[in-house]
Amino acid sequence: MKNWPLAFMLFFIQISCQDVITVDPPTEAPRLSVDALIRIDKSEPFTTAVINTALTSSFFEQIEPTDVDLITISNLDYSTNENILVLNKNQLGHYSGTRETAFFTSGRLVLNIEYENVQYQAETTYAPAVPIDKLEEGSQTLFTGDETEILVTVTDAPNRTDFYLFDFSFDEYLVSEDTFYPGQKFQFSYFYEGGLKSGYELEISILGIDEQFYNYMNQLIVQAGGDQGPFQSPAATVRGNIIKISDNNSTEYENQTNAYILGYFAVSEEYKKSIILE
């Protein structure tokens, strides 16, 4: 510590003799970003699908909501009533539509988006989850000593392979697969940096996802450092599943980077649980 002022002065002298170099941040053409994660509560007879659309801008800048021409969700295997849901605009970049929950929980679901005379499409199926058994506040910390520890306990469903997305609020997420705890009770710790205030009610969700979405989220969380949501513009582009299609619906753009919208279409069962911090 005694050498710090001298080191600082030497550093200051060194940098003061250097020329100032202006570096232009990288730019790219604006790209459409879509938040199309549909959360399902099977105890509810109807589900409202909410999709948000935005446009990326220059590097380091926030993405801004933008309108598209049309958004629909179709169930290719749904024979009861109509098999298509048209989402209506509520405000800039915000669309929603309501159908019976059964519409979303069986069959192949296809998202179609029309934007500037181009069609984009993604296909998925409903992914089940399991309830959160228990949330507990722990007493352990990591590096700074200011973290808040939450112990999460779940019991994995037997006789199937599961992938999970945990939503810890504050745009903080964690993915998990049941490879090491198939059909068993599993507990883990999650730490909030900086800590949370006593009396705060914290809500945590678990969502069922498929392996492709698991891999997507895993890459995005690593890129974002764990503090960025899955549908914000990442530091580097992570390829989602919403792809440009030709007029005859053939995927002729599969190897083109600009053929993919930022974001992901998924339909996930969700369970929530809350805890009041001491």
C-alpha positions in Angstrom: 0.0 0.0 0.0 2.9 2.4 0.7 4.1 2.1 -2.9 0.7 2.9 -4.4 1.0 6.7 -4.7 4.4 6.4 -6.5 3.1 3.7 -8.8 0.1 5.9 -9.6 2.3 8.9 -10.4 4.5 6.8 -12.8 1.4 5.4 -14.5 0.0 9.0 -14.9 3.2 10.3 -16.3 3.3 7.4 -18.8 -0.2 7.8 -20.1 0.0 11.6 -20.2 2.8 11.3 -22.8 0.7 9.1 -25.1 -1.4 10.4 -28.0 -5.2 10.1 -27.7 -6.5 7.6 -30.1 -10.2 7.6 -31.0 -11.6 4.2 -31.7 -14.9 3.9 -33.5 -17.0 1.1 -32.0 -18.1 -1.7 -34.4 -21.3 -1.1 -36.2 -23.7 -3.4 -38.0 -27.0 -3.0 -39.8 -30.0 -2.9 -37.4 -31.5 -6.3 -36.7 -34.9 -7.5 -35.4 -34.9 -8.9 -31.9 -37.8 -11.0 -30.6 -38.8 -12.0 -27.1 -41.0 -15.0 -27.8 -40.8 -17.1 -24.6 -44.4 -18.1 -23.8 -44.8 -19.1 -20.1 -47.5 -21.7 -19.4 -49.4 -22.2 -16.1 -51.4 -25.4 -16.7 -53.7 -24.7 -13.8 -55.2 -21.8 -15.9 -57.7 -22.6 -18.6 -56.5 -19.8 -20.8 -53.0 -18.5 -21.6 -52.1 -15.1 -23.0 -49.1 -15.2 -25.3 -47.0 -12.0 -25.1 -44.3 -11.3 -27.7 -42.1 -8.2 -27.7 -40.2 -7.0 -30.8 -37.3 -4.5 -30.9 -34.6 -3.3 -33.3 -30.9 -3.4 -32.4 -28.9 -0.2 -33.1 -25.2 0.6 -32.9 -22.8 -1.1 -30.5 -23.2 -0.2 -26.8 -26.7 1.4 -27.5 -30.0 0.1 -26.1 -32.4 -1.7 -28.4 -35.6 0.1 -29.1 -39.1 -1.3 -29.5 -40.3 -1.6 -33.1 -43.5 -2.8 -34.8 -43.7 -5.7 -37.2 -46.4 -6.3 -39.8 -47.9 -9.6 -38.5 -47.3 -12.2 -35.7 -49.1 -15.5 -35.6 -48.8 -18.8 -33.7 -50.1 -21.9 -35.3 -50.6 -25.4 -33.9 -50.0 -27.9 -36.7 -51.6 -30.7 -34.8 -54.6 -28.9 -33.2 -57.9 -30.1 -34.6 -60.2 -28.4 -32.2 -61.5 -25.0 -33.4 -59.1 -22.9 -35.4 -55.4 -23.8 -35.2 -54.0 -20.3 -35.6 -53.7 -17.4 -33.1 -53.2 -13.9 -34.4 -51.4 -11.6 -31.9 -52.7 -8.0 -31.6 -50.6 -4.9 -31.1 -51.1 -3.3 -27.6 -48.3 -0.7 -27.9 -45.1 -0.2 -29.8 -43.3 -3.5 -30.1 -45.8 -5.3 -27.7 -48.1 -8.0 -29.0 -50.4 -10.5 -27.3 -53.1 -13.0 -27.9 -55.2 -15.4 -25.8 -56.2 -19.0 -26.4 -57.2 -22.0 -24.3 -54.1 -23.4 -22.6 -54.5 -26.8 -24.4 -53.6 -25.0 -27.6 -50.1 -24.4 -26.4 -49.4 -27.7 -24.6 -49.7 -30.3 -27.3 -48.6 -30.5 -31.0 -46.1 -28.6 -33.1 -46.2 -24.9 -32.5 -45.1 -22.5 -35.3 -44.3 -18.8 -34.9 -44.6 -16.7 -38.0 -43.5 -13.1 -38.2 -43.7 -10.7 -41.2 -41.4 -7.7 -41.1 -40.6 -5.4 -44.0 -41.9 -7.9 -46.6 -39.8 -10.7 -45.2 -41.2 -13.8 -43.4 -39.5 -15.4 -40.4 -40.5 -18.7 -38.8 -39.7 -20.9 -35.8 -41.1 -24.2 -34.6 -41.1 -25.6 -31.1 -43.1 -27.9 -28.8 -44.3 -27.4 -25.2 -41.7 -28.3 -22.6 -42.9 -29.4 -19.1 -41.3 -28.4 -15.8 -41.5 -29.5 -12.2 -42.5 -27.4 -9.1 -40.0 -25.8 -6.8 -40.2 -27.8 -3.6 -38.6 -25.2 -1.3 -36.8 -21.9 -1.2 -34.5 -21.1 1.8 -32.2 -18.2 2.6 -28.7 -19.4 3.3 -25.9 -17.9 5.3 -22.9 -18.6 3.0 -21.2 -15.9 0.8 -18.7 -16.0 -2.0 -16.0 -13.3 -2.5 -17.2 -10.0 -1.2 -19.2 -11.2 1.8 -22.2 -9.1 0.7 -24.0 -11.8 -1.4 -27.4 -13.2 -0.5 -27.6 -17.0 -0.8 -30.8 -18.7 -1.8 -31.1 -22.5 -1.6 -33.4 -24.0 -4.3 -34.8 -27.5 -4.0 -36.6 -29.3 -6.8 -37.5 -33.0 -7.5 -36.8 -34.1 -11.0 -39.5 -36.0 -12.9 -38.7 -39.7 -13.4 -38.5 -41.5 -16.7 -37.8 -38.5 -18.9 -34.9 -36.2 -19.8 -35.4 -32.7 -18.6 -33.8 -29.3 -19.1 -34.6 -26.4 -16.9 -34.3 -22.6 -17.0 -34.3 -20.8 -13.7 -35.5 -17.2 -13.6 -34.1 -15.5 -10.5 -35.5 -12.0 -11.4 -33.3 -9.0 -12.2 -32.6 -10.6 -15.6 -30.6 -13.3 -13.9 -30.9 -16.8 -15.3 -29.4 -20.3 -14.8 -29.8 -23.4 -16.9 -29.7 -27.0 -15.6 -30.1 -30.5 -17.0 -31.0 -33.6 -15.0 -28.1 -35.8 -16.2 -26.7 -36.0 -12.7 -30.0 -36.1 -10.7 -32.6 -38.0 -12.9 -35.8 -38.5 -10.9 -34.1 -37.3 -7.7 -34.4 -34.4 -5.3 -31.8 -31.8 -6.1 -30.7 -28.7 -4.1 -28.3 -26.0 -5.1 -27.3 -22.5 -4.0 -27.7 -19.2 -6.0 -26.0 -16.1 -4.9 -27.1 -12.5 -5.5 -24.2 -10.1 -5.8 -24.5 -7.1 -3.5 -27.1 -8.7 -1.4 -30.8 -8.1 -1.1 -32.6 -6.1 1.7 -34.4 -7.7 4.6 -38.1 -8.0 4.1 -37.8 -8.1 0.3 -40.1 -10.6 -1.4 -38.2 -12.5 -4.0 -39.9 -14.6 -6.7 -38.1 -17.4 -8.5 -39.4 -19.4 -11.4 -38.5 -22.7 -13.0 -39.3 -23.3 -16.7 -39.1 -26.4 -18.8 -37.0 -26.1 -21.9 -35.7 -28.4 -24.6 -32.1 -29.2 -25.3 -31.7 -26.7 -28.2 -33.0 -23.8 -26.0 -30.8 -25.0 -23.1 -27.7 -24.7 -25.4 -28.8 -21.3 -26.6 -29.4 -20.0 -23.1 -26.1 -21.5 -21.8 -24.1 -19.6 -24.5 -26.0 -16.4 -23.9 -25.6 -16.5 -20.1 -21.8 -17.0 -20.5 -21.6 -14.1 -23.0 -23.6 -11.8 -20.8 -21.8 -12.6 -17.6 -25.1 -13.7 -16.0 -26.6 -10.2 -15.8 -28.5 -10.0 -19.1 -31.8 -11.4 -20.2 -32.1 -13.9 -23.0 -33.7 -11.6 -25.5 -31.5 -8.5 -25.2 -28.8 -7.9 -27.7 -25.8 -9.9 -26.7 -22.1 -8.9 -27.0 -21.8 -11.3 -29.8 -24.6 -12.8 -31.8 -26.0 -16.1 -30.5 -28.0 -17.8 -33.1 -31.6 -18.4 -32.1 -34.3 -20.5 -33.8 -36.3 -17.8 -35.7 -35.1 -18.0 -39.3 -35.9 -16.2 -42.6 -37.9 -18.4 -44.9 -38.7 -18.3 -48.6 -42.1 -18.0 -50.1 -42.5 -21.7 -50.3 -41.4 -22.1 -46.6 -38.2 -23.9 -47.4 -35.2 -22.9 -45.2 -32.8 -21.8 -47.9 -31.0 -19.4 -45.7 -29.7 -21.8 -43.0 -26.0 -20.9 -43.4 -26.6 -17.1 -43.6 -25.9 -15.2 -40.4 -28.3 -12.4 -41.2 -31.1 -14.9 -41.8 -31.7 -15.3 -38.1 -33.6 -12.9 -35.8 -32.0 -12.3 -32.4 -34.1 -14.0 -29.8 -35.9 -17.3 -29.4 -39.3 -18.9 -29.6 -40.1 -21.3 -26.8 -43.2 -22.5 -25.0 -42.4 -23.5 -21.4 -44.4 -24.7 -18.4 -43.6 -22.4 -15.5 -43.8 -22.8 -11.7 -43.2 -19.9 -9.4 -42.3 -19.7 -5.7 -41.6 -16.7 -3.4 -39.6 -16.1 -0.3 -39.4 -13.1 2.1 -35.8 -12.4 3.0 -34.9 -12.1 6.7 
